[in-house]
Amino acid sequence: MTFKHLKKRMKSSFKSINENLLAERFPGKATVDGFLVEVDRMARFPDQCGDRYPDFKEACDGLLRAIENEDFDALRDRYADVKRVRDACHRGKK
């Protein structure tokens, strides 16, 4: 899998998680599991992820904990954390 393909898949999964949050629902397990697998695959591209990957991974782990604890407010906060780190990474690439 190329990094470009991985990013497209992650974008789709992340969008689905956001759509669920906007509808005030927990995202489906398959969506979250798929997103987290994709996060782990990012580590295979250290030249693309750089030094922000550990922060991104930590934020994604927080997202998973919020879902496991069925804490919707924490889920919303952790989603914002993931988005913040992702956006910082993307800004650094431009």
C-alpha positions in Angstrom: 0.0 0.0 0.0 1.3 3.4 -0.9 1.3 6.3 1.5 -1.1 8.2 -0.8 -3.5 5.3 -0.7 -3.2 5.0 3.1 -4.0 8.7 3.5 -7.1 8.4 1.4 -8.4 5.5 3.5 -7.6 7.3 6.7 -9.4 10.4 5.4 -12.5 8.3 4.7 -12.4 6.6 8.1 -11.8 9.9 9.9 -14.7 11.5 8.1 -17.0 8.6 9.1 -16.0 9.0 12.7 -16.7 12.8 12.5 -20.1 12.2 10.9 -21.0 9.9 13.8 -20.0 12.5 16.3 -22.0 15.2 14.5 -25.0 12.8 14.8 -24.2 12.3 18.4 -23.5 8.5 17.9 -20.6 6.4 18.7 -18.8 5.3 15.5 -19.0 1.6 14.6 -16.4 -0.7 15.8 -15.3 -1.7 12.3 -14.8 2.0 11.4 -12.7 2.7 14.5 -10.7 -0.6 14.2 -10.0 0.1 10.6 -8.8 3.6 11.4 -6.5 2.4 14.1 -5.0 -0.3 11.8 -4.3 2.5 9.3 -2.7 4.6 12.1 -0.4 1.7 12.8 0.5 1.3 9.1 1.6 4.9 9.1 4.6 3.9 11.1 5.9 2.2 8.0 6.4 5.6 6.4 8.7 7.4 8.8 9.9 9.7 6.1 6.3 10.9 5.7 5.2 10.9 9.4 8.3 12.5 10.9 8.5 13.4 14.6 4.7 14.0 15.0 3.7 10.4 14.6 4.1 9.6 18.4 1.8 12.5 19.2 -0.7 11.3 16.6 -0.6 7.7 17.8 -1.1 8.9 21.4 -4.1 11.0 20.4 -5.6 8.0 18.5 -5.0 5.8 21.5 -7.0 8.3 23.6 -9.8 8.1 21.0 -9.9 4.4 21.5 -10.0 4.7 25.3 -12.9 7.1 25.1 -14.9 4.6 22.9 -14.0 1.7 25.1 -15.2 3.7 28.2 -18.3 4.8 26.3 -17.6 8.4 27.2 -19.1 10.5 24.5 -17.7 13.8 25.8 -14.2 12.4 26.0 -14.7 10.9 22.5 -15.5 14.4 21.2 -12.4 15.8 23.0 -10.1 13.1 21.8 -11.3 13.5 18.2 -10.4 17.1 18.5 -6.9 16.1 19.7 -6.4 13.8 16.8 -7.6 16.5 14.3 -5.3 19.1 15.9 -2.2 16.8 15.6 -3.2 15.7 12.1 -3.7 19.3 11.0 -0.3 20.3 12.5 1.4 17.5 10.6 -0.3 18.5 7.3 0.7 22.1 7.8 4.3 21.0 8.3 4.2 19.2 4.9 3.1 22.1 2.9 
